[in-house]
Amino acid sequence: MSNATEAGLTPLEQTRRRRAVRILDAAADLLLRRGYQHVTIEDIAQQAEIGKGTIYLQWKTKEALFAALMQREAVAMWRALLQRTRARPEEVLFHRTLRSMLEIQAGAPIARAMFTEDRDLLGKLLRSGATAQLRAQQQDFQRQMLIWMREQGLLRTDLDLDAQGHAIRATVKGFLLAESQLGAFKPPLHVRADALAYTIRRAFEPDELPTGAALAASAARMIEIMERLCVAFERAIYGPADGDAASSGRG
């Protein structure tokens, strides 16, 4: 974990966060190797080399633990996008944003499974209450971002907001699902990313996009919003446990 991620945390919070990272890393590894249905809290505790009771201090159920893992994967993608936007303000343009997200997701198998609703990997987790709550939070955030992008001149406004949001989600999900069905005929990643960017540019963006100072201002504001969101979600994921792990007797 980077020093930047731990900035502002007390030593106790840093210890708890590092412990949570260790648990989530173990859960991620087991999830990819076995699938959700075949991973237990006991397995995760053994993989992380900690007591099972320590995990229950942080998350009360297996479902809650894996919901936190899903959120961590989403935040990791947002942080990767933030890094690109800081380097190139034009990444704030919606077709560039989604192109980057497709590229980032290619190296994030758990995030990809979440977005494509991979039942083989995620199983009952897809129908859990914690996952439904997480999905609702993300959809609300996406809706607010679409509103902001329309105000910034980054998206067209000649289509109802909800209809536009549905069309965008269907387009992106179609690209993601197609990848699993093309097999040997799947084009290289950069070709798929270019195709998605072209589709988004033609279908959802205005003919004239912000440039220069206006574009830089939008990028700066996007970075501010996303950074604040990442910090808030990270605190929810790694938030302080209810007590000291050493005192737990739950088995």
Backbone as a ProteinNet text record, in pm:
[ID]
protein_1_A
[PRIMARY]
MSNATEAGLTPLEQTRRRRAVRILDAAADLLLRRGYQHVTIEDIAQQAEIGKGTIYLQWKTKEALFAALMQREAVAMWRALLQRTRARPEEVLFHRTLRSMLEIQAGAPIARAMFTEDRDLLGKLLRSGATAQLRAQQQDFQRQMLIWMREQGLLRTDLDLDAQGHAIRATVKGFLLAESQLGAFKPPLHVRADALAYTIRRAFEPDELPTGAALAASAARMIEIMERLCVAFERAIYGPADGDAASSGRG
[TERTIARY]
83.8	0	87.7	51.9	134.1	119	219.7	212.2	98.1	72.5	-36	-170.1	-189	-314.8	-334.2	-224.9	-233	-226.5	-215.6	-204.1	-324.3	-296.5	-403.2	-456.1	-406	-451.9	-366.8	-429.4	-355.3	-276.8	-175.5	-101.7	-192.4	-294.3	-385.8	-466.7	-512.3	-587.1	-498.7	-372.7	-280.6	-263.4	-251.2	-237.5	-361	-476.7	-601.3	-618.3	-579.5	-593.6	-499.9	-378.2	-284	-334.6	-395.8	-452.3	-567.3	-651.2	-763.1	-713.8	-608.4	-550.8	-503.1	-438.3	-387.9	-503.5	-613.2	-729.4	-790.3	-807.3	-868.1	-779.6	-648.5	-556.8	-574.4	-586.5	-606.4	-739.3	-843.8	-976	-974.4	-903.9	-896.1	-826.3	-716.7	-642.2	-727.8	-797.3	-880.1	-1000.6	-1057.6	-1171.2	-1135.4	-1021.2	-980.1	-945.3	-896.6	-857	-973	-1069	-1173.5	-1314.9	-1337.9	-1473.5	-1537.2	-1633.5	-1694.7	-1753.9	-1820.3	-1890.8	-1797.4	-1672.3	-1578.3	-1473.5	-1503.4	-1411.9	-1485	-1421.8	-1478.9	-1394.9	-1452	-1376.7	-1254.1	-1270.4	-1156.7	-1043.8	-1079.8	-979.1	-903.6	-979.2	-917.6	-824.9	-870.5	-787.1	-656.8	-666	-545.3	-452	-509.7	-429.2	-360.2	-432.1	-377.5	-291.6	-291.3	-214.2	-255.4	-388	-443.1	-555.9	-606.5	-717.8	-848.6	-940.3	-1070.6	-1144.7	-1130	-1196.5	-1152.8	-1028.8	-978.6	-1057.4	-1092.5	-1170.5	-1308.1	-1369.3	-1503	-1502.8	-1389	-1381.5	-1402.9	-1356.8	-1362.8	-1493	-1532.4	-1655	-1732.4	-1859.5	-1940.2	-1977.8	-1975.9	-2014	-1920.3	-1920.3	-1844.4	-1894.4	-2024.9	-2084.1	-2031.6	-2026.2	-1977.2	-1830.4	-1751.2	-1608.8	-1591	-1663.5	-1645.9	-1707.6	-1809.5	-1861.4	-1754.3	-1680.5	-1569.4	-1461.8	-1436.9	-1338.1	-1382	-1510.6	-1561.9	-1543.1	-1572.7	-1556.4	-1410.5	-1321.8	-1179.4	-1133.6	-1184.5	-1148	-1195.3	-1316.5	-1368.3	-1283.7	-1247.7	-1165.2	-1028	-972.2	-842.3	-849.6	-960.7	-977.8	-990.4	-1067.1	-1081.8	-947.8	-867.2	-736.5	-644.3	-655	-576	-620.2	-751.1	-802	-756.9	-756.6	-708.6	-564.8	-482.7	-342.4	-329.9	-410.8	-406.5	-456.3	-560.1	-617.7	-522.8	-449.8	-350.5	-241.3	-206.7	-102	-153.9	-282.3	-339.7	-481.3	-501.5	-635.2	-742.4	-705.1	-804.3	-871.5	-816.8	-880.2	-1017.7	-1048	-1179.6	-1287.9	-1251.3	-1349.2	-1406.5	-1537.4	-1603.7	-1555.4	-1532.6	-1486.3	-1346	-1265.4	-1131.4	-1140.2	-1230.2	-1248.6	-1285.4	-1384.2	-1428.8	-1325.8	-1251.5	-1142.2	-1039.5	-1003.1	-906.5	-961	-1089.1	-1147.3	-1146.9	-1169.9	-1164.9	-1022.9	-923.6	-784.7	-747.5	-788.4	-756.6	-823	-946.8	-1022.3	-962.1	-893.7	-832	-731.9	-674.3	-579.4	-637.7	-771.6	-839.1	-949.2	-913.7	-1011.4	-1131.3	-1113	-1227.3	-1323.7	-1271	-1356.2	-1430.9	-1361.8	-1426.5	-1539	-1515	-1618.5	-1739.5	-1715.5	-1824.6	-1907.5	-1840.5	-1911.7	-1986.4	-1933	-1997.5	-2089.2	-2097.1	-2179.6	-2144.4	-2019.2	-1966.5	-2015.6	-2115.9	-2175.5	-2081.7	-1996.8	-1902.8	-1807.6	-1763.8	-1668.1	-1736.8	-1843.5	-1903.3	-2024.2	-2090.6	-2199.7	-2304.9	-2339.8	-2446	-2412.8	-2286.7	-2249.2	-2321.8	-2350.8	-2419.5	-2559.8	-2621.5	-2759.1	-2765.5	-2651.5	-2649.7	-2696.1	-2744.3	-2787.3	-2673.4	-2556.1	-2440.8	-2400.1	-2404	-2368.3	-2472.9	-2599.8	-2706.7	-2690.9	-2654.8	-2632.7	-2514	-2408.4	-2290.3	-2324.4	-2400.4	-2439	-2525	-2615.4	-2700.8	-2617.8	-2518.3	-2431	-2353.8	-2302.7	-2224.7	-2311.4	-2433.6	-2523.2	-2564.9	-2584.4	-2617.6	-2501.5	-2378.4	-2261	-2249.6	-2271.1	-2263.6	-2366.2	-2486.3	-2590.1	-2549	-2494.2	-2450	-2337.4	-2249	-2141	-2194	-2296.3	-2355.5	-2416.5	-2483.4	-2540.4	-2429	-2320.6	-2208.8	-2147	-2129.3	-2070.1	-2159.6	-2288.4	-2380	-2366.6	-2352.8	-2336.4	-2205.2	-2102.5	-1969.8	-1956.7	-2061	-2053	-1976.7	-1962.6	-1889.5	-1981.7	-2112.6	-2211.9	-2325.9	-2389.4	-2506.2	-2621.2	-2709.4	-2824.3	-2956.6	-2952.2	-3074.8	-3144.2	-3100.4	-3161.9	-3187.8	-3302.9	-3335.4	-3220.6	-3193.1	-3078.9	-3082.7	-3196.3	-3204.6	-3191.5	-3249.6	-3236	-3090.1	-3024.4	-2883.5	-2798.6	-2824.8	-2750.5	-2769.4	-2893.2	-2919.8	-2845.7	-2849.5	-2783.7	-2632.8	-2574	-2430	-2395.5	-2471.7	-2445	-2459.7	-2563.2	-2584.8	-2471.6	-2423.3	-2313	-2186	-2150.1	-2027.4	-2038.4	-2152.8	-2168.4	-2165.2	-2220.5	-2214.9	-2072.6	-1988.3	-1846.5	-1780.4	-1811.7	-1748.9	-1795.1	-1923.7	-1975.9	-1927.6	-1912.5	-1867.2	-1728.4	-1645.2	-1507.9	-1504.4	-1599.7	-1598.8	-1654.2	-1712.2	-1775.4	-1697.6	-1599	-1527	-1415.4	-1366.5	-1262.5	-1140.2	-1097.5	-977.7	-997.1	-1122.2	-1150.5	-1151.7	-1118	-1118.2	-1004.2	-1033.8	-926.3	-835.6	-718.4	-629.3	-698.6	-648.3	-711.2	-721	-614.6	-618.7	-724.2	-752.3	-856.1	-994.2	-1016.5	-1143.8	-1165	-1056.9	-1066.7	-1096.3	-1031.7	-1058.9	-1203.5	-1254.6	-1392.2	-1491.8	-1467	-1555.5	-1549	-1429.4	-1414.4	-1486	-1474.3	-1540.5	-1692.3	-1743.8	-1888.1	-1940.2	-1870	-1911.8	-1903.4	-1796.2	-1779.3	-1892.8	-1929.2	-2031.3	-2172.7	-2196.8	-2333.4	-2370.6	-2274.6	-2312.5	-2249.1	-2150.1	-2084	-2127.7	-2125.1	-2159.2	-2053.1	-2088	-1992.7	-1868.8	-1891.7	-1781.2	-1757.8	-1635.1	-1599.3	-1511.8	-1512.6	-1428.4	-1280.9	-1210	-1066	-997.5	-864.2	-787.9	-819.1	-842	-864	-991.1	-1094.1	-1219.7	-1200.3	-1124.4	-1097.4	-1013.1	-911.5	-825.8	-904.9	-997.6	-1080	-1170.5	-1228.2	-1313.1	-1231.8	-1111.2	-1025.4	-989	-955.3	-919.7	-1036.7	-1155.2	-1274	-1303.7	-1288.1	-1309.2	-1212.4	-1087.9	-987.8	-1027.2	-1073.5	-1115.2	-1231.6	-1331.1	-1448.1	-1408.2	-1329.1	-1291.5	-1201.3	-1110.8	-1021.6	-1101.9	-1195.6	-1279.2	-1361.6	-1412.8	-1491.5	-1406.2	-1285.9	-1196.5	-1164.7	-1135	-1102.7	-1222.3	-1342.3	-1461.6	-1486.1	-1472.2	-1493.8	-1385.3	-1262.4	-1154.1	-1176.6	-1227.6	-1256.4	-1368.9	-1465	-1572.6	-1519	-1428.7	-1372.2	-1284.3	-1196	-1094.7	-1125.7	-1249.1	-1282.6	-1240.3	-1226.9	-1178.8	-1263.6	-1197.3	-1268.7	-1338.9	-1425.4	-1505.5	-1426.7	-1313.2	-1232.9	-1095.8	-1018.1	-883.1	-886.7	-815.4	-817.3	-774.8	-686.4	-633.3	-739.6	-849.4	-951.2	-1061.6	-1056.3	-1166.4	-1158.5	-1277.2	-1283.3	-1380.3	-1429.2	-1528.8	-1464.7	-1526.8	-1467.4	-1556.4
-119.2	0	124.8	222.1	341.3	433.3	517.8	616.6	713.8	743.7	836.2	780.2	650	587.5	594.5	590.6	591.3	731.7	832.1	969.5	1005.2	1066.3	1111.9	1006.4	883.8	777.5	772.2	735.7	714.1	583.8	562.8	434.6	313.4	321.5	208.7	185.8	294.1	280.4	221.9	262.1	206.7	56.7	14.6	-128.6	-204.9	-151.5	-217.8	-222.6	-113.9	-111.7	-213.3	-221.9	-319.8	-462.6	-484.6	-615.7	-645.5	-544.4	-563	-591	-522	-546.5	-690.4	-737.6	-875.3	-975.4	-949.4	-1038.1	-1032.9	-913.2	-898.4	-956.4	-942.8	-1004	-1155.6	-1214.2	-1359.2	-1398.6	-1320.6	-1350.3	-1340.2	-1241	-1224	-1341.8	-1384.4	-1497.8	-1624.3	-1650.8	-1770.7	-1761.8	-1643.3	-1625.4	-1660.9	-1612.4	-1637.9	-1784.4	-1851	-1991.2	-2089	-2053.3	-2149.8	-2105.2	-1974.5	-1924.3	-1903.4	-1811.9	-1770.2	-1886.8	-1977.8	-2086.8	-2178.7	-2184	-2280.6	-2216.1	-2094.1	-2024.9	-2001.9	-2034.1	-2011.8	-1911.1	-1861.4	-1772.1	-1843.8	-1971.3	-2049.8	-2053.9	-2070.4	-2071.3	-1938.6	-1829.5	-1696.7	-1673.3	-1713.1	-1697.5	-1775.1	-1896.3	-1977.5	-1914.6	-1865.7	-1803.5	-1677.6	-1599.4	-1473.9	-1495.8	-1619.8	-1655.4	-1572.4	-1566.1	-1497	-1582.1	-1544.3	-1615.8	-1580.6	-1676.7	-1652.4	-1539.7	-1532.5	-1427.1	-1288	-1275.4	-1145.7	-1096.4	-1187.9	-1149.9	-1099.9	-1168	-1128.5	-994	-949.1	-814.3	-709.2	-739.7	-644.9	-658	-781.5	-807.8	-919	-895	-989.3	-1114.7	-1106.9	-1221.2	-1234.8	-1352.6	-1375.5	-1283.1	-1265.7	-1178.2	-1036.1	-984.4	-848.1	-835.3	-937.2	-934.9	-925.8	-1008.4	-1008.3	-884.9	-827.3	-700	-591.9	-594.9	-500.5	-524	-650	-681.4	-625.1	-639.7	-585.2	-433.5	-368.6	-223.5	-183.7	-261.1	-232	-240	-339	-352.8	-232.5	-185.2	-67.8	55.5	74.6	189.6	182.5	63.7	48.5	94.3	63.5	108.3	260.6	317.1	462.8	530.6	474.4	534.8	524.7	414.4	402.1	507	531.6	635.3	773.6	796.9	924.3	950.6	848.3	863.1	905.1	844.6	880.4	1023.6	1062.1	1195.4	1303.9	1275.1	1372.2	1392.4	1285.8	1294.8	1356.8	1330	1378.8	1428.5	1559.8	1612.7	1568.8	1535.9	1493.8	1361.6	1291.6	1168.1	1194.6	1320.6	1352.8	1340.4	1346.1	1326.5	1185.5	1174	1049.1	931.3	953	840.8	797.3	892.1	857.3	786.5	834.9	771.5	624.8	595.2	457.2	372	434.4	359.8	315.9	408.4	376.8	271.4	282.8	186.3	45.4	34.9	-96.4	-153.3	-67.7	-113	-152.1	-71.5	-100.5	-230.6	-248.4	-366.2	-495	-484.7	-603.7	-667.9	-588.7	-640.6	-655.7	-653.1	-662.3	-767.7	-896.1	-1003.1	-1001.4	-959.8	-956.8	-844.7	-729.5	-619.5	-657.7	-722.6	-765.3	-865.2	-956.3	-1053.1	-983.4	-879.3	-804	-732.7	-667.6	-592.1	-683.1	-800.7	-893.7	-992.3	-980.4	-1069.5	-1215.7	-1247.1	-1381.3	-1476.8	-1556.7	-1646.5	-1760.9	-1803	-1910.6	-1869.3	-1745.1	-1698.3	-1645.3	-1568.1	-1496.5	-1566.8	-1651.8	-1732.3	-1651.9	-1697.2	-1634.7	-1492.4	-1456	-1319.6	-1216.8	-1251.7	-1159	-1126.4	-1217.3	-1197.1	-1153.3	-1127.9	-1092.6	-949.3	-924	-789.7	-689.5	-732.5	-642	-600.6	-696	-663.9	-573.2	-597.1	-512.2	-368.7	-354.2	-220.9	-152.7	-228.6	-175.1	-131.1	-214	-180.6	-54.5	-41.7	77	202.6	192.7	307.2	349.3	251.9	282.5	342	290.1	343.7	486.1	513.9	650.6	744.2	698.7	780.3	803	697.7	710.7	809.9	807.1	901	1045.1	1066.4	1200.7	1248.5	1157.1	1194.5	1228	1157	1189.8	1329.3	1362	1496.6	1601.5	1576.4	1671.3	1683	1571.7	1574.2	1647.9	1632.2	1707.1	1857.4	1895.2	2036.9	2092.7	2008.5	2050.3	2048.7	2005.3	1996.2	1874.4	1773.6	1652	1544.6	1560.5	1466.7	1543.4	1479.6	1539.3	1549.5	1645.2	1665.1	1651.5	1596.8	1582.4	1449.3	1377.5	1251.6	1254.7	1201.8	1195.1	1131.5	1185.6	1140.7	991.1	941.8	799.7	712.1	756.8	681.6	681	794.3	802.7	710.4	711.3	624.2	477.4	439.8	300.8	264.6	353.8	326.6	311.4	393.5	384.9	253.3	218.5	92.9	-27.6	-25.2	-136.7	-146.6	-32.5	-31.9	-90.4	-42.2	-89.1	-236.9	-277	-417.5	-507.1	-458.6	-535.4	-560.4	-458.9	-475.9	-578.9	-571.9	-663.1	-807	-826	-961.1	-1021.1	-937.7	-988	-1050.1	-996	-1046.2	-1194.5	-1237.3	-1375.9	-1471	-1418.6	-1502.8	-1507.6	-1422.2	-1414.7	-1517.4	-1566.2	-1668.1	-1623.2	-1707.9	-1679.8	-1562.2	-1520.6	-1410.1	-1274.8	-1274.7	-1149.8	-1059.9	-936	-844.6	-807.3	-752.9	-706.2	-601.1	-585.3	-493.3	-351.7	-303.5	-164.6	-145.9	-249.6	-240.8	-234.3	-317.7	-317	-183.4	-131.2	-3.8	109.9	107.8	209.7	202.1	80	61.9	116.6	91.4	145.3	297.4	353.7	499.2	562.8	501.8	554.8	552.1	442.9	430	534.1	550.8	649	790.3	818.3	953.3	986.6	893.2	918.4	921	838.7	822.2	916.8	954.7	1020.8	1157.8	1195.7	1323.6	1427.3	1555	1661.1	1672	1735.6	1751.8	1829.1	1933.5	2016.5	1987.4	1950.1	1919.1	2029.6	2044	2146.2	2125.2	2234.1	2228.7	2329.9	2328.1	2430.6	2442.5	2567.9	2594.9	2528.4	2523.3	2460.3	2311.4	2248.2	2105.8	2082	2163.3	2148.9	2168.3	2264	2288.5	2170	2111.4	1992.9	1875.8	1859	1750.5	1769.7	1892.4	1920.9	1892.8	1930.8	1907	1757.3	1685.4	1540.8	1472.8	1513.2	1456.6	1481.3	1601.2	1635.7	1547.4	1530.9	1449.4	1304.1	1250.9	1109.9	1081.4	1172.5	1153.3	1149.6	1241.6	1244.4	1116	1068.6	945.3	825.4	817.2	706	701.9	817	823.1	778.3	822.5	784.8	634.8	576.7	433.9	354	402.7	332.3	330.8	439.3	441.3	343.8	328.6	231.6	88.8	65.2	-69.3	-108.5	-16.3	-48.1	12.3	56.7	130.3	60.2	132.9	75.3	-44	-146.8	-263.5	-229.8	-320	-294.5	-317.2	-378.6	-404	-452.9	-485.6	-532.7	-679.2	-716	-853.5	-953.1	-911.1	-1004.3	-1051.8	-970.9	-1006.1	-1090.9	-1119.3	-1191.3	-1339.1	-1396.2	-1539.2	-1604.9	-1528.1	-1584.6	-1685.1	-1801.1	-1903	-1947.1
0	0	0	-79.8	-94.1	25.4	47.3	153.2	130	-1.2	-33.9	10.7	-4.9	33.9	184.8	260.8	406.8	465.4	379.2	428.3	514.9	630.3	717.1	812.1	803.9	892.8	1019.7	1128.8	1252.9	1239.9	1324.6	1319.2	1333.3	1421	1437.6	1310.1	1247.6	1122.5	1012.5	1009.1	910	929.2	1055.7	1085	1041	1072.2	1035.1	883.7	817.9	672.9	607.6	654.6	599.3	621.1	737.1	764.6	668.9	644.8	552.7	411.2	370.2	237.4	226.5	331.2	331.9	316.7	387.5	378.9	239.8	184.9	53	-56.2	-41.4	-138.4	-139.7	-20.5	-11.6	-74.2	-46.8	-103.6	-255.9	-308.4	-453.5	-519.4	-461.3	-516.4	-517.2	-406.9	-398.8	-491.7	-504	-593.5	-736.8	-783.3	-921.2	-944.8	-841.7	-858.6	-840.3	-753.4	-719.1	-753	-759.3	-774.4	-638.2	-631.8	-505.7	-428.2	-497.5	-431.2	-352.4	-393	-335.4	-245.6	-198.3	-106.6	25.2	135.1	268.2	345.2	453.1	541.6	596.9	625.7	674.6	571.7	444.6	338.3	333	343.5	335.6	454.2	573	692	679	627.5	609.4	506.6	396.5	291.5	343.3	424.4	477.9	602	652.7	772.1	893.1	913	1029.6	1086.1	1202.9	1262.2	1193.9	1189.9	1129.1	1199.5	1332.4	1407.2	1365.7	1320.7	1274.7	1153.8	1065.6	947.4	989.7	1087.7	1131.6	1203.4	1250.5	1306.4	1198.4	1078	968.1	889	860.5	783.3	851.2	872.2	949.4	871.3	739.4	657.4	538	479.2	356.4	245.7	239.2	138	149.5	272.7	294.5	256.8	287.9	253.2	102.1	28.3	-116.7	-182.3	-120.8	-171.5	-158.1	-45.3	-27	-131.6	-163.5	-267.5	-402.5	-436.2	-562.5	-567.3	-454.4	-450.7	-462.4	-399.9	-410.9	-556.1	-630.1	-770.4	-850.7	-821.4	-891.4	-861.6	-734	-695.9	-762.4	-772.7	-838.5	-983.6	-1050.2	-1188.3	-1194.6	-1101.2	-1099.7	-1075.7	-987.6	-960.5	-1082.2	-1155.5	-1278.2	-1380.3	-1388	-1477.8	-1432.2	-1301	-1248.1	-1289.8	-1282.6	-1320.4	-1466.7	-1551.3	-1694.2	-1716.9	-1643.9	-1663.2	-1613.9	-1507.5	-1460.5	-1565.7	-1636.2	-1738	-1867.6	-1900.5	-2026.6	-2000.9	-1987	-1957.6	-2057.4	-2180.9	-2279.5	-2243.4	-2143.6	-2097.6	-2037.2	-2004	-1950.7	-2056.9	-2184.3	-2291.6	-2280.3	-2293.4	-2257.8	-2341.6	-2470.2	-2551.7	-2511.7	-2464.7	-2416.7	-2281.7	-2195.5	-2064.8	-2079.9	-2164.7	-2179.4	-2253.1	-2342.8	-2407.8	-2303.6	-2215.4	-2110.6	-2015.5	-1980.5	-1888.9	-1948	-2077.5	-2142.5	-2135.4	-2157.5	-2150	-2006.7	-1909.8	-1770.3	-1726.9	-1766.3	-1726.5	-1782.1	-1894.3	-1953.3	-1857.2	-1768.8	-1671.6	-1532.2	-1522.9	-1393.4	-1401.8	-1389.4	-1413.2	-1319.5	-1195.1	-1103.4	-1141	-1173.4	-1217.9	-1345.7	-1437	-1561.5	-1533.1	-1439.8	-1403.2	-1343.2	-1266.4	-1206.1	-1312.4	-1407.3	-1509.8	-1607.7	-1632.9	-1726	-1653.7	-1518.8	-1437.3	-1465.9	-1447.5	-1471.5	-1361.5	-1393.9	-1294.4	-1257.3	-1349.3	-1317.9	-1206.7	-1210.2	-1110.5	-984.5	-1002.8	-889.9	-828.5	-903.1	-849.2	-774.8	-652.5	-574.3	-530.7	-537.8	-500	-585.1	-710.4	-800.2	-751.7	-674.7	-628.7	-483.2	-423.5	-282	-258.4	-137.9	-102.6	-104.2	-58.3	-55.9	-196.2	-290	-428.3	-491.5	-460.7	-513.8	-463.7	-336.4	-281.3	-348.3	-369.3	-436.6	-578.3	-650.5	-787	-790	-693.2	-686.7	-660.9	-572.7	-544.1	-668.6	-741.3	-860.7	-970.9	-985.2	-1087	-1053.4	-924.3	-883.8	-914	-884.8	-916.2	-1066.2	-1145.6	-1290.7	-1342.6	-1285.2	-1327.5	-1297.1	-1176.7	-1140.9	-1232.6	-1271.8	-1362.1	-1500.6	-1547	-1676.6	-1673.1	-1563.1	-1548.3	-1557.8	-1484.1	-1484.3	-1623.6	-1692.5	-1826.7	-1926.2	-1914	-2001.5	-1976.6	-1849.7	-1815.6	-1868.5	-1876.3	-1922.5	-2074.6	-2144.3	-2289.9	-2337.5	-2250.9	-2286.6	-2343.4	-2321.7	-2373.9	-2438.4	-2534.3	-2598.7	-2499.3	-2525.5	-2436.8	-2511.9	-2634.8	-2712.6	-2687.6	-2583.9	-2546.1	-2396.1	-2354.5	-2213.1	-2134.7	-2016.7	-1937.6	-1909.5	-1863.9	-1830.3	-1954.2	-2065.4	-2190.1	-2236.1	-2221.2	-2258.5	-2171.6	-2041	-1951.1	-1985.3	-2016.4	-2054.7	-2183	-2281.1	-2408.9	-2390.7	-2305.7	-2280.9	-2211.2	-2107.3	-2035.9	-2128.4	-2212.9	-2305	-2406.9	-2453.2	-2550.1	-2488.9	-2370	-2305.2	-2270.1	-2216	-2178.5	-2302.1	-2412.3	-2535.8	-2581	-2570.7	-2605.6	-2514	-2384.7	-2288.7	-2310.2	-2331.4	-2350.6	-2482	-2583.3	-2713.4	-2703.7	-2614	-2601.6	-2564.6	-2481.4	-2436.4	-2541.9	-2648.1	-2749.4	-2880.8	-2894.4	-3021.3	-3033.1	-2919.4	-2922.2	-3000.1	-3093.6	-3172.9	-3266.5	-3287.8	-3380.4	-3308.8	-3180.3	-3105	-3151.2	-3192.1	-3235.6	-3119	-3147.5	-3040	-2953.6	-2832.4	-2737.6	-2792.4	-2856.2	-2904.2	-3012.6	-3089.6	-3193	-3127.2	-3025.9	-2955.2	-2883.4	-2823.8	-2753.8	-2850.9	-2966.9	-3068.4	-3117.1	-3133.1	-3180.6	-3079.1	-2950.4	-2847.2	-2845.1	-2851.2	-2849.8	-2968.7	-3085.5	-3205.1	-3187.8	-3135.5	-3116.6	-3018	-2907.4	-2807.1	-2863.1	-2937	-2994.1	-3088.8	-3176	-3276.7	-3218	-3116.8	-3067.6	-2953.6	-2870.9	-2746.8	-2722.5	-2800.7	-2777.3	-2880	-2842.3	-2938.1	-3046.8	-3155.5	-3266.3	-3221.8	-3142.7	-3094.2	-2946.5	-2913	-2774.7	-2715.3	-2583.7	-2520.2	-2552.9	-2564.3	-2588.7	-2497.3	-2500.1	-2430.7	-2283	-2238.1	-2096.3	-2045.1	-2127.7	-2085.3	-2060.8	-2149.3	-2132.6	-2007.7	-1987	-1869.4	-1740.4	-1741	-1622.4	-1593.2	-1697.4	-1678.4	-1624.9	-1677.1	-1630.1	-1483.3	-1445.5	-1306.5	-1213.7	-1256.9	-1174.7	-1165.1	-1275.5	-1275	-1177.8	-1180.8	-1090.4	-944.7	-916.3	-779.7	-733.9	-819.5	-785.9	-764.2	-857.3	-850.1	-730.6	-700.9	-586.8	-457.1	-444.1	-324.2	-312.3	-424.2	-424.5	-385.4	-440.3	-407.8	-259.8	-202.1	-59.6	23.6	-14.3	61.1	54.8	-64	-77.6	-6.9	-11.1	58.2	208.7	261.9	404.7	438.8	347.5	369.3	360.5	265.9	247.6	365.4	405.7	507	642.9	662.2	782.7	909.7	1019.8	1145.1	1186.6	1235	1284	1414.4	1460.5	1581.4	1710.1	1697.9	1817.5	1779.9	1876.9	1850.4	1811.3	1703.2	1654.2	1759.5	1846.5	1945.4	2043	2056	2154.2	2096	1963.2	1899.8	1931.3	1965.1	1986.2	1890.8	1792.1	1701.6	1609.3	1589.5	1505.9	1397.7
[MASK]
+++++++++++++++++++++++++++++++++++++++++++++++++++++++++++++++++++++++++++++++++++++++++++++++++++++++++++++++++++++++++++++++++++++++++++++++++++++++++++++++++++++++++++++++++++++++++++++++++++++++++++++++++++++++++++++++++++++++++++++++++++++++++++

